[in-house]
Amino acid sequence: GVPFAFILMGASLAINVGGLASYATWEFLGEKRVAAPAA
């Protein structure tokens, strides 16, 4: 089977990439209009 550590590493990477993409998107939108309060 796939090592548990590898699964955790993949999940962590996916979360980090998703977080960076979300942050970048909000930063970009903030340049175009009034930024909504970050919930």
Secondary structure, DSSP 8 states (H G I E B T S, - for coil): ---HHHHHHHHHHHHHHHHHHHHHHHHHHHHHS------
